[in-house]
Amino acid sequence: AALDAHAEGVAGWRFHAGSQLLRALSIALHASDPRRSRLADLSPRVNRGLDLALAFLERNLARDVLVAEVAAAANLSGDYFPRLFRRRFDVSPMQHLMHLRLQEARRLLAGDPALAIEAAARAVGFDQPGYFSRLFRRHFGVTPGEFRLRLQPPLRGRRRGD
């Protein structure tokens, strides 16, 4: 189409050719994206099992969970399950559990200003507050205490000396 426009002397043929080239590149990049085919690469039975694994992890945030338990809940082979999980989600089952725990802790801290940081940590399965704080900072870029401070509304109308 761009060559026809050029041959016919149509104004803007270069723009048309450039847009066609960008469209072709976009299609090629989209087709080569490995994330696009993850679901298609796995059988429906495996995908259902991985969905069951996600639900199991969400229900068991606050307790120690073994990969074998998650595999059993997913009705998948314990040996092969971690590879299937990583293939679909790009993280291990335990990394995903850690992410879920940290997200829930952040939600708890934001939802209840009176809740102690240690209590939020324990509610999602962290027994060591220091470890929880390090992971929270690594994940969100701030400590739980800093996160709390950022949630507080700024003090307005105060003058110096008040």
GIUR-V95691 format. One record per residue. RES is the residue in three letters. PSI is psi as a letter, one per 20 degrees, with the letter a starting at -180 (999 if undefined). OMEGA is omega in whole degrees, -180 to 180 (NA if undefined). Layout:
RES:PSI:OMEGA
RES:PSI:OMEGA
//
This chain:
ALA:g:179
ALA:h:178
LEU:h:177
ASP:g:179
ALA:h:179
HIS:g:-179
ALA:h:-179
GLU:i:179
GLY:k:-179
VAL:p:178
ALA:q:178
GLY:j:-179
TRP:h:179
ARG:g:177
PHE:g:180
HIS:g:179
ALA:g:179
GLY:g:-180
SER:h:178
GLN:h:178
LEU:g:178
LEU:h:178
ARG:g:179
ALA:g:178
LEU:g:179
SER:g:179
ILE:g:-180
ALA:g:179
LEU:g:180
HIS:g:-179
ALA:h:-177
SER:i:-179
ASP:o:-178
PRO:h:-180
ARG:h:-177
ARG:h:-173
SER:j:-176
ARG:g:-180
LEU:g:-179
ALA:h:-179
ASP:h:-175
LEU:q:-179
SER:q:177
PRO:h:179
ARG:g:179
VAL:g:179
ASN:g:176
ARG:g:178
GLY:g:179
LEU:h:174
ASP:h:176
LEU:h:178
ALA:g:178
LEU:g:180
ALA:g:178
PHE:g:180
LEU:g:180
GLU:h:180
ARG:i:-173
ASN:k:-179
LEU:g:-168
ALA:j:-178
ARG:r:176
ASP:p:-177
VAL:p:176
LEU:q:178
VAL:h:180
ALA:h:177
GLU:g:-179
VAL:g:178
ALA:g:179
ALA:g:178
ALA:h:-180
ALA:i:-176
ASN:k:180
LEU:q:180
SER:p:180
GLY:h:-179
ASP:h:-174
TYR:h:-175
PHE:g:-178
PRO:h:179
ARG:g:178
LEU:g:-179
PHE:g:-179
ARG:h:-180
ARG:h:-178
ARG:h:-171
PHE:i:180
ASP:j:175
VAL:r:176
SER:r:177
PRO:h:-179
MET:h:175
GLN:h:178
HIS:g:177
LEU:g:179
MET:g:178
HIS:g:179
LEU:g:180
ARG:g:-179
LEU:h:177
GLN:g:-180
GLU:h:178
ALA:g:178
ARG:g:178
ARG:g:179
LEU:g:-179
LEU:h:180
ALA:h:-175
GLY:h:-176
ASP:n:-179
PRO:h:-180
ALA:i:-178
LEU:p:178
ALA:q:179
ILE:g:179
GLU:h:179
ALA:h:177
ALA:g:179
ALA:g:-179
ARG:h:-179
ALA:h:-180
VAL:j:171
GLY:j:177
PHE:o:179
ASP:h:-177
GLN:o:-178
PRO:h:179
GLY:g:178
TYR:g:177
PHE:g:-179
SER:g:179
ARG:g:179
LEU:g:179
PHE:g:-180
ARG:g:180
ARG:h:-176
HIS:g:-173
PHE:i:178
GLY:i:177
VAL:q:175
THR:r:176
PRO:h:178
GLY:g:177
GLU:h:177
PHE:g:179
ARG:g:-179
LEU:h:-180
ARG:h:179
LEU:h:-177
GLN:p:178
PRO:q:179
PRO:q:178
LEU:p:-179
ARG:q:175
GLY:j:177
ARG:q:176
ARG:q:177
ARG:p:178
GLY:i:179
ASP:999:NA
//
